Amino acid sequence: MKILKNLLILLVTLLFLTNCEDEPLPPTEEDEGLITTQKINIFIEDIMEDVYLWAAETPDLDPLTETDSEAYFDKMVYSDEDKWSYITDDIDALENSFSGIETSYGWSLAFGRFSNTDNLFAIVEFVYPNTPAAEAELQRGDIVIGMSGGDITEENYMDLLYGESLSVTLGIISDGGIGPSSNISMTAEELHLNPVVFTNIIEHGGRKIGYIFYAQYIAEYNASLDTAFQHLINENVTDLVLDLRYNPGGGTVAAQHLCSSIAPLDAVNNERTLVSFRWNDGYQEYWESNNITSQLKINFIDDVPHKMDLNNLYVLTGTGTASASELTITGLKPYMMVKTIGATTYGKYTASITFKPEDIYDSKSYYEEFDNWGLQPIVLRYANSQGVTDFKDGFMPDIPVKDILMDDYEKEEYVMQLGNKEESLLKAALEEITGFEVISMSTKSAIKAPEYTLFDRGFSKFDINKRELVIDHLKKDFLKELY
């Protein structure tokens, strides 16, 4: 299972030779660029032909003849099954994003198009506290109809997430449709984003119900989860609503911690199986024959500081619910009733490991010219303790509910802030838990929203990458064992 490096040593030696029989000439800039590309290509080959879940399906390509490393990687990906593996030349920024460090405005947006027009817009889904968007007093349901003095188009709409600075026009619903209301400007900042964004306790129908909006699975913020759970336990909540509708996933350490804080004590204290892993045939056989169980499953952990010991969990879901969020749903189901409310989840039943050159090569001088490259290959599929896996189409909700982002008086659908008992998904959860209707106390003017469709959503330029289930709790042991 060791990665082979001798071919590269030979390659570097040959590239430095010339047709001159006596003294070699110094390499040109073009030579050095080719050498770097070939090093990256061999790095790709080392990983993809070894630990990649579909290693047996990778094509037989010569890494020394490929001139574009990203294109070479794309050729190595098993496209029939794999829509998640990726390569980056900025691994530092990616790993920061996995840890909640983003250069951002702090808002999450849904992007839409008004019916029968080419006019695009954005709706605020939620805003992180203490961010440029929060300081601008933006909130869920605000509509953005213009940017930098012009229209929002298919070519520029992602600038609302990625730009370094931004001037936008907010819209307001009127009888004639949506018109401009005000302008705001923001400058993106490097933010450290706590994924435990909102918590609330709601009394309804004689029950005390806890609510947690969790935006990403980040182990560095497990203490924030602990604080939230301690508060709910101290307040004697009877039920929990976990809002994962926009949660793209994250690391296994955070997922293990969250599930262990929620599940029944029998599962937690006895450290029963949360999910099991299936690697490619070579690795599966290796782990099993050497009885390395840490690479074959994740168990509940009994040393979490606060245990809610619940028998029922209500999870709010959407198309953005992916990866570790789906692991939470399927991993807990064998041990408790898990009811999903909202929309069908993304469908991510696999997991990955972040590989950097420093993880597998000993000499810094060897990889220093590509030390910020990294691979995030899919290395396994997971299943819950009952064998449920391959949920490629996501989990359909037990209770389908529309996530309301724009008011519509004709249907009496109003935008509510997350954690408000009248918010559409939370309202449905409260009614399911208690059997009592949530009576609306809201009053809205009689203005109908124009017809529209949503076509995209996001928070970060790393949104697609965040749909990974990142095996952070096994990586150190994995590398120690193999490299």
N, C-alpha and C positions, 0 to 999 in steps of 0.2 A: 504493500500500500504506500510505499515511499514515493515521493515525486522525483522523477528523473531530471537531472540537470546537465549531464555530461554533453548532450547535444549542443546546448547553448554555448558551453565553453569552447567547443570546436568551432562553432559558427563565428564567435567573436574573433578567434584567432585567424580564421581564414579571411574575414572581411578586412583585417588590417594588413594583409599581404597584397602585394601588387605583382604585376608582371616583371618587375625589376628583381633580378636574381640575387642581388647583394643586400642592399639596405631597403627596408620598407619605407614608403612615404607616409607622412601623417594623414590620418583620415580627413576627408573633406566633410563639410557640414551635411551634404547629402548622404554620405556614408554613415555618419552618426545618426541621422534621422532614420535610416533604414535599419540600423542596428537596434535602435530603440523600439521601432515597430515590431521587429522580429522577436525581441525580448517579451514585449507585451503579448504577442501572439502565442509564444510558448507558455507564458503564464496562463493564458486562456486555455490552451490545450491541456496543460497539467491538471487544471481543475475540472474541466468539462469531460475529460475522458477518464476521470478518476471518481470523484464524489458526486457528480451530477446525477440526479434521479434517473434520467433517461440516457445514461452514458452509453448504453448499448445501441442507441439510435443515432448517435452523433456521426456525421459523415466523415469519411477518411480524406481529410484535406491536409495539405502540406503547409504548416504555419510559416515556413520560410519564404513562400512565394506570394503570400497575401500582403497587400500593400496598405490596407485599411483595417485597423484592428477592430473597430466597431462593426464594420461589415463582416469581418471574419467571425466575430462572436455571434452575430445574427445567423450566420450560416450554421453554426454549431448548435443553436437552440432547436429543440424538437418541437416545431411549430404546430404539429397536430394536437399536442396536449398543453404545451407550455406557453402561457401568455404573460408570465410574470418575471422570469429571469432577466437580468439586465447588467450592463456594464457602465461604469462612470469614470471620468477622468478628474472628478472632484469628490473623492471619497470623504474628505474632511467635512464638507458641507452636508453631504448625505448623512453621515453619522451624527452630526449636530442636529439635523432634522429629526432623526430617530430619538434623540435625547430632548426634544422640545425646544431647541435653539433655532430660531428662524429670523431672517431679515424680512420683516413683514409689516403690514398695517394692523394685523390682529383681527381681521374680519374673515368670515367664511361666507361665500357667495353662491347663489344659484343663478345660472344664466338662462335667459329666456328670449322668446321672440313673440311679439304681438301678432295675432292671427291676421292673415291676409296682408301682411306688410313685411318689409325687410328690416324693420326697426328692432334692434336688440336692446336688452336692458339687463340689469342685475338686481337681485333681491338679497338683502342681508339675511343670512340664516341665523348667525349668532356672532357675538363680539366677545373676545377675551377681555377681561378687566385690565386696566392700567396699560393700555396700548394706544397708539395713535387713533385708531377708530373709536375707542372708548372715550378718549379725550375730545374727539369731535362730536360726541354725544350721539353717535350712530347706534341703532338698535335693530333687533330682528324686525323684519317687515319693511324697512326703509328701501326705497326703490331708487336705483341709479339709472338715469336715462341719457347722460352725456358725460364725456370725458375730454379734458384738455380743450374745451371749447368746441368740440365736434361730436359726431355721432359715435356710438359704440358699434363696432363692426366685427365680422368673423375674423378679420385680420388682427384686430387690436384688443379684443375683449380680455385676453389674459393679462394685459398690462394692468388691469385692476388688481391683480394679485402680485405681479412680478416687478412692477415699476419701482424705481427708487424714490420718486415723488409723484404726486397725483393731485389733479384738480378735477373734481367731479360735480355734475349737476344732479341734484336730487329731484325726484318727481313726486307729484301729488295727484291722486285720483280726483277727477272732476266729471261733470256731466258730459263733457266733450271727449273724455278719455283720460289721458295722463299728461299733465303739463308740468313745466319747471316750477320748483318752489324755492330752492336755495342752492348756493354753491359752497363747497368746502374744499380745503386743501390739506393734504397729509404728506408727511415724509416717513418713509419706511425706517424702522429701527431694528437692531438686533434684539430680539425678545427671548426671554426664558419663560416658556409657556407651561404653566401648571395645568395638566389635562383634567384635573378635578375642577371643572369650571364653575358649576353651580350645584348647590345642595339645598334641599328644602324639606320641611316636614309639613304635611297637609293632613288636617283632620276632616274626615268626611265619612258619613254613614256610620258613625260610632267607632271608627277605626283611626289609628294614627299611622300614617303612611309616609315612609321615607322616599326621597327622590334624589338621585345623583345623576348629573350630566357628566359623562366621561368622554373626553375627546380623543384620547390616544393612549395606548398601552406603553407607559414609560416607567421602567423600574425605579429610576431616580426619584420619582414622585410617589412611591408606595407609602411613604409617611403621610402624604396628603390623603390617600385613601384611608389610612388608619385613623386619621383625625375625623374624617367623615363618618366612618363606621362607629367610632367611639361615641360621637355625638348622637347618632341614631339609637344606639344601644342605651345611652344615658337617658334619652327621651322616651324610652319604652315603645319604640315603633313596633307595629304588628306586621307590617308588610314593606316590601321594597320594590320601587320602580327604578330600573337601571336604564338610562337613556343612552343608547349606542347608535342612534340613527345616523350620525355623521362620523362615527369612529372607524377609521380605515384599518386599524390593527396596531401592531407593534411587537413587543418582545414577549417571550415565553415567561420570563421572570415575573413581569407585571400580571400576566394572565393567571399564572399559578397563584400569586398572592391574592388577587381579587377573588378568584373562585374559592380559595381556602377560607376567605373571610366571610363568605356567604353561605356555603353549603352546610348540610346537616352535620352534626358533630361526629356521627358514626363514620362518615366518609373522610372527614378531616383528621380526626384523632387516630384513625387506623391507617391513614395515608394510602387510601385506595387509589386506583388508577384514574387519572383525569383523562389523558389520551395516550394512545400507543403510537409508535412510529413504524413506518415501513420505508427503508432505504432501498437503493438499487441492490441487485442480487449479491454482488460482491461484499458490500458493506453489511448487509443484513446477515449474511452468513458469518462474517467476521465477528460482529457484535454478539450474535447468538452463541457461536462456538466458544468464545472467550468469556461468556456470561457477563458481558458489560451492560448491565440493565439500565444504567444511566443514559445510554444512547438509544434505548428502545422504548422509553415511556416517560411521561411526566406524572407524578403522583401529587395528590393534595399534600400540603405541609401542615404539621400540627403546631408549629411555633409562631404562627401569625399572632399579633398581639390582641386582636379583637375578633371574636367569632360570633356572627349573627345567628347561626344555627337555624337557618330558614328551611321551610319545607316547600315554599312557593316563591317564585321570582317572576316579575313582569318586566320584559325587555322591550324597549321601544326601538324599532328597526326601520331602516330605509335602504335605498340602493347603495348608500355609502357605508353600510355596515359590512365589514369585511375581516377576513384573516383572524386575528386574535379575538375579535368580537364574536365571530362565528364559532371559534373554539370554545369560548365561554358558554354559548348557547348549547352546543352539542355535547360538550364535556360535562355539563351539569345535569343534563336531562336524565341520565340513568339514575340519579340520586334524588331528584326533586322535580316538582312540577315547574316547568319553565314555559311561560306563555308569551308569545311574541305578538306585538301590536304595531301596525304601521304598514310597511311595504316589504317586498321580497328582498332578501339580502344579496350581497354581491356574488358569492359562490367561490370561496377560496379554501381549498382543502389540503393545501401543500405548505411547506415551510422551507426557509432558506438560511444560509449562513453567509455572513460578510467575510470575504477573503481579500486581504491586502498583500502586496508583495512581501512585506515584512513578516507575514505569518508563515511563509514557507521557504523564504530564501534567507540565508545566514548573513551574507555580506551586504551592508548598506551601500557600498560603492558599486555593487552589481546592479542594484535597482533604483538608485537615487534619481535617475532621470525619468522614472515613471512611478515614483513612490506614492503619488496621489491618485493612482488608478485603483480601481477595486471592482470585484465581481460580486454579484448577489445571485448565485445560482440556486435553483430549486434542488434540494437534496433529499427530501422525503415527502411522503403523504402521511396524514395522521387520521386516526379513527378514535371514536370514543370507546368506552369500555364495552359497549354492545356491538362494536364493529361498524358503526355508521361512518361512512367516508364518501368521497367522490360526489359531493353535493355541488356539482358544477353549475347548476342553475340557481344556487342559493336556497335559503329556507323561506318558504312561503309563510306569510304571517298567519297566526291563528285567528287574529282579528284584523282584517284589512282596514286601514284608516288613512286618509289623505293628510299629508303634512301641509297645513295651511300657511302660505307665505304672503298671500294677497287677499284683501277683504273682498267679499262678494255678498252684498246685502240680500240678493235674491235667494241665496242658499243659506243665509245667516251664518256664513263662515267668516270668522274674524281672526286676524293675526293676533296671537297672544305670545307673550314672552315665555321662554322656557322656564318650567317650574310653576307657572300659573295653572291652577286647576282647570281653567277653561281652555287651555291649549289643546288642540284637537287630539293628539296622541295620548297625552297625559289624562285628558278627560275620559277617553275610552278605557284607559287602564283603571282609573278610579271607579268607574261604573262597573267594570268587570269584577274588581276586588270586593266592592261593597254591595252591589246590587241596587244602589241608589243613584238616581240621575243627578248629574251636575247641572244645576240651574244657572243659566247665563245671567250675569249681572251687568253685561256690557250694553252700551247704547252706541249705535253708529248712525251716521247720516245715511239717507237713502240714496246712495250712489253705487252703481254697479261697476265692478272692475271690468276692464276690457278682456276679451278672450286672449289667452296666451298659451304657449307650450314651453316647457323647460327642456333644454338640450344638454346642459353640462352643469357641473358644480365643482367647487374646490376651495381650498385654503392656501395651498403651498404648491410651488413648482415640483415638489417631491411627492405630490398626492399619489401618483401611480405607484411609486416606489414604496410608499407607506402601507400599501395593501399586502406587503409581505408579513408573514409570521416569522419573525426573526428569532433564531435559536440562540439567544444570548446566554442562557444558563448552561449550555453544553459546549459552547465554542472552545473555551480554555481547555477543558478536559479532552475534547476532540483533537485539538491541535497537539496537545502533549502526547496523546496516545499514538498519533500517526506521523508526526513530523519531527 
